[in-house]
Amino acid sequence: MDSSKEMVKLAFAALEEKKGENIQIIDIQGISVLADYFIIANGNNPKQVQAMVDQVQEALGRAGYECKQIEGYQTANWILMDYKDIIVHVFCREDRLFYDLERIWRDGKTIVDIRDLG
């Protein structure tokens, strides 16, 4: 399995473990050089958002993947985690609705079932 798919699966499981809501995976390989996948999720409050990010970082770190950059951790309205091949966006619910990344990246392929990654 390629590393970006493994990272997506690990991040997805970590977000689920911390009760992340509406976890979306968008395959952007054909439309952007930014990354292969976006993962978008939200929590109910800043503490949960930070806990979700901590869990992703721990899971991917254990597997040997290093986060290149994290933005927004202190305010926890929208935290962006850049793992080069995947970018994880964790929002508070209101901010997710406001920024609506799914609409912006609608040309990407939404992965409906994590098992479809192969």
C-alpha positions in Angstrom: 0.0 0.0 0.0 1.4 3.4 -0.8 2.2 5.7 2.1 -0.5 8.3 1.5 -3.2 5.7 1.7 -1.7 4.3 4.9 -1.6 7.8 6.3 -5.2 8.4 5.4 -6.3 5.2 7.1 -4.3 5.9 10.3 -5.6 9.5 10.4 -9.2 8.5 9.8 -9.0 5.9 12.6 -7.5 8.4 15.0 -10.2 11.0 14.2 -12.9 8.4 14.8 -11.3 7.4 18.1 -11.7 10.9 19.4 -15.3 11.0 18.1 -14.6 13.3 15.2 -17.8 14.2 13.2 -18.5 14.0 9.5 -15.0 12.7 8.5 -14.6 13.3 4.8 -11.7 12.0 2.6 -11.2 13.8 -0.7 -8.8 12.4 -3.3 -7.2 15.5 -4.9 -4.4 13.7 -6.8 -5.7 14.6 -10.2 -6.5 18.2 -9.5 -3.8 19.6 -7.2 -0.1 19.3 -6.5 -0.7 20.3 -2.8 -1.3 16.7 -1.6 -2.9 13.4 -2.6 -5.7 13.5 0.0 -7.5 16.0 2.2 -9.2 14.7 5.3 -11.8 17.0 6.8 -13.5 16.5 10.2 -14.9 18.6 13.0 -15.3 18.5 16.7 -17.8 20.1 19.0 -15.4 22.5 20.9 -11.7 23.6 20.8 -10.7 21.0 23.4 -12.1 18.1 21.3 -10.5 19.6 18.1 -7.1 19.7 19.8 -7.6 16.1 21.1 -8.4 14.9 17.6 -5.2 16.6 16.3 -3.1 15.1 19.1 -4.5 11.7 18.3 -3.7 12.0 14.6 -0.2 13.2 15.3 0.4 10.3 17.8 -0.9 7.7 15.4 1.0 8.9 12.4 4.1 9.6 14.5 4.1 6.0 15.7 4.0 4.8 12.1 7.0 7.0 11.3 5.2 9.9 9.5 6.3 13.3 10.5 4.0 16.3 10.4 5.7 19.1 8.3 3.6 21.9 9.7 0.6 22.5 12.0 -1.4 25.7 11.8 -4.1 27.0 14.2 -3.5 24.7 17.2 -3.8 27.5 19.8 -7.2 28.9 18.6 -8.4 25.4 17.5 -11.1 26.8 15.2 -9.4 25.3 12.2 -6.3 23.2 12.6 -4.4 22.3 9.5 -1.9 19.4 9.7 0.4 19.1 6.7 1.9 15.6 6.1 3.0 16.5 2.6 1.0 13.6 0.9 -2.1 14.2 3.0 -3.5 17.4 4.7 -5.7 17.0 7.7 -8.2 19.8 8.4 -9.9 19.7 11.8 -12.6 22.3 12.5 -15.0 23.4 15.1 -18.4 22.8 13.6 -19.3 26.5 12.9 -16.0 27.2 11.2 -16.3 24.1 9.0 -19.7 25.3 7.8 -18.3 28.7 7.1 -15.2 27.7 5.1 -17.0 24.8 3.3 -13.8 23.1 2.0 -15.9 20.3 0.5 -17.5 22.8 -1.9 -14.2 24.4 -2.8 -12.6 21.0 -3.5 -15.7 19.4 -5.1 -13.7 18.5 -8.2 -11.8 16.0 -6.1 -13.1 12.4 -5.6 -14.9 11.9 -2.3 -14.0 8.6 -0.8 -17.3 7.3 0.6 -15.9 4.2 2.4 -12.4 4.1 3.9 -12.2 0.5 2.6 -12.4 1.9 -1.0 -8.8 3.1 -0.6 -7.5 -0.4 -1.1 
